[in-house]
Amino acid sequence: MSTFSIHSRLRRLSKTQKLSAAGVSAACCAALSLSLVPAHAETPAEPQASSAAPVVIEGLPQAKTIQASIIEQHSTAEKLVKAADAVKAKQAAVAKAKAAAKAKAAAKAKARAKAAAKAKADVAKRSSQAASRSVARTPVYADNLNGWITEALDIMKAHGIPGSYDGLHRNIMRESTGNPNAVNGWDINAQNGTPSCGLLQVIQPTFNAYHVSGTSSNIYDPVANITAAANYAADRYGSIDNVNSAY
C-alpha cells in the first residue's frame, strides 16, 4: 500500500472518529426510542422536559453492532498509522544510508586525490633533488693548465680515449711549455702552410680529423686541442703516454 493511500484513508477515518461513541449511542437510542413507541400512542400536546436518566440500550443488537464498528475503526486506524510510521522510518533509514554512502565515497575520493597530490609532490621533490645532486656533481675546472688537462681527461674517459695526466702534461711542456696560443712557424708543417698550433702543436687537418665532439672547434682552445691530439696519438701510437718526442 502506498503512503498516499494510507494517509488518504487516515483522513477519511479521522472524520469518522470525530463522532464520539456517546454521541453515536445517543443517536441510536433516539432512533430506537421512536421505533419502540406504539403506533396508537397519543402524542403529547406539549413537549415536557425530561428529567429521566438516558435510556440504556446496551443489550440491543444495534448498539452492539455500532460499538463493534467503532472499535474496528479505531483498530484499523491504529494499524494504518503504524504502517505509515513504518514506511516513514524505512524511508528515513534509506535516506540515511544513501547519505552515509555518499559521504564515504566523497571521503575516499578526497583520500585518493590527497595521495595522488602527495605522490606528485614526491616525484617533483626527487627530481629536484636529483637535479641538485647533478649540478653539485658537475665539476668546475680551473682556467689554467691543470684545469685544462683535468677537463680533457674527463672528456677522453667519456669517449674511451686512453691517456694519463702525466702523459699529457709531459708532452704539453715539451711542445708548447703550456702556452695554448703557441705556433710553430719554422718546421716542415709551417713550410707546407699548416703550422703546428696550441698546447700539443696540432696542425689544422689533424685537428679536424680527430676533433672530439662536444669540444670547441677552435684549434687554440686548450681542451679541444688536448683531446684532439690525444685522440690522434691513441690512433697512431696507442696512447699519448707512448709519445716522447715530436709526433
Secondary structure as UniProt FT lines:
FT   HELIX           3..17
FT   HELIX           21..36
FT   TURN            39..40
FT   TURN            58..59
FT   HELIX           61..137
FT   HELIX           145..158
FT   TURN            159..160
FT   HELIX           165..176
FT   TURN            177..178
FT   TURN            180..181
FT   STRAND          183..184
FT   HELIX           188..191
FT   TURN            192..193
FT   STRAND          196..197
FT   TURN            198..201
FT   HELIX           204..210
FT   TURN            213..214
FT   TURN            219..220
FT   HELIX           222..237
FT   HELIX           240..242
//
